[in-house]
Amino acid sequence: MKARQLPQAKIMPNQLSLRIRHPSMDPQTISATLRLEPEHCFKAGEARTTHVADGRSGFHTQSYWLAPVSPDLWTSADEPLSSGALAARLAARTSRAARAVRLWSVDSLLALCLHRLSVHQGFLQQIQTEGGDVSLLLSLDRETTPDFTVPLAVSRLLVQLGMVLEFSFDN
């Protein structure tokens, strides 16, 4: 007699996105420097899209760039400690089932992202010096995300890079 397969709970990975706002920088410069393609972007001075519901129009007063980031996007051999090596080390800490669906713990995901961004620290500081801001947006599913702590090393990297970490909890 065969054992009956139990239904697997749907596990959704946490979503981490990088958001950059700047008074005038071309979003293509951001993409080229960070080697990431944005999910959404526009340049300061470009015409806004008119929304029929509210009728707003005009021009964007600042540039905006938003890209989802994941371990799969950031594996590069040109980094001092490659993200691939770091990813392998961090993945070893997660459960076998989680690795099977490529679900990373929150602290591991943040550590990998900040490690990758630290290579571009000068560029990120330039954005901030010129009046822009850089944020990591972390969207978590309340039902499937266990409690977590932001490790001290991750907090230090956030401060070093001058970045804000924003959380949103989805149901």
DRENKEBA-793839 format. One line per 3 residues: number of its first residue (from 1); for each residue x, y, z of C-alpha. Coordinates in steps of 0.5 Angstrom, whole numbers. Example, Ala and Ser with C-alpha at 12.3 -4.5 7.8 and 13.67 -1.06 7.14 Angstrom:
<votis>
1) 25/-9/16; 27/-2/14
</votis>
This chain:
<votis>
1) 0/0/0; 3/7/-2; 3/12/3
4) -1/18/2; 2/25/0; 0/30/4
7) -1/37/1; 5/42/2; 3/49/4
10) 5/54/-1; 11/58/2; 12/64/-1
13) 19/68/-1; 20/74/2; 21/80/-3
16) 26/85/-2; 27/91/-6; 32/97/-7
19) 29/104/-8; 33/110/-10; 30/117/-11
22) 35/122/-13; 34/130/-15; 36/129/-22
25) 40/122/-24; 38/118/-30; 35/111/-28
28) 40/108/-33; 46/110/-29; 43/107/-23
31) 42/100/-27; 48/100/-31; 52/102/-24
34) 49/97/-20; 48/92/-26; 40/91/-24
37) 34/92/-28; 29/96/-25; 22/94/-24
40) 19/101/-24; 23/108/-26; 22/115/-28
43) 27/121/-29; 26/127/-26; 23/132/-31
46) 19/127/-35; 12/128/-36; 7/124/-31
49) 2/119/-33; -5/122/-32; -9/118/-28
52) -16/118/-30; -19/117/-23; -15/123/-20
55) -14/127/-27; -6/129/-24; -1/131/-29
58) 5/135/-29; 12/133/-29; 16/128/-24
61) 20/132/-19; 25/127/-18; 28/121/-21
64) 25/114/-18; 28/107/-19; 26/101/-16
67) 28/94/-17; 27/87/-13; 33/84/-11
70) 34/76/-10; 40/72/-9; 39/69/-16
73) 40/76/-19; 47/77/-15; 52/72/-16
76) 58/75/-19; 65/73/-20; 68/80/-20
79) 66/81/-12; 72/80/-7; 68/75/-4
82) 63/73/-9; 56/73/-7; 56/65/-10
85) 60/63/-4; 57/68/1; 50/65/-2
88) 52/58/-1; 55/59/6; 48/63/8
91) 44/57/5; 47/52/9; 44/55/15
94) 37/54/13; 33/48/13; 33/43/7
97) 26/44/6; 27/52/5; 33/51/1
100) 29/46/-4; 24/52/-5; 30/57/-5
103) 27/61/1; 32/65/5; 31/67/12
106) 30/74/13; 37/76/16; 41/72/11
109) 37/75/5; 39/82/8; 46/80/9
112) 47/78/2; 44/84/-1; 48/89/4
115) 54/85/2; 53/86/-5; 51/93/-5
118) 57/95/0; 61/94/-7; 58/100/-9
121) 59/104/-3; 62/110/-6; 56/110/-11
124) 51/110/-6; 54/115/-2; 54/120/-8
127) 47/119/-9; 46/121/-2; 51/127/-2
130) 47/130/-8; 40/130/-4; 38/123/-6
133) 36/117/-1; 37/109/-2; 32/104/2
136) 31/97/2; 24/95/2; 22/88/6
139) 16/85/5; 14/79/9; 8/75/9
142) 5/75/17; 3/67/16; 10/64/14
145) 15/69/16; 18/67/23; 20/72/28
148) 27/74/26; 32/79/29; 36/84/25
151) 44/82/27; 49/87/29; 53/86/23
154) 47/87/18; 45/94/22; 52/96/22
157) 52/95/14; 46/99/14; 49/105/18
160) 55/104/14; 51/105/7; 47/110/10
163) 41/106/8; 34/105/11; 30/99/12
166) 23/99/11; 18/93/13; 11/92/10
169) 7/86/13; 2/82/8; -3/78/10
</votis>
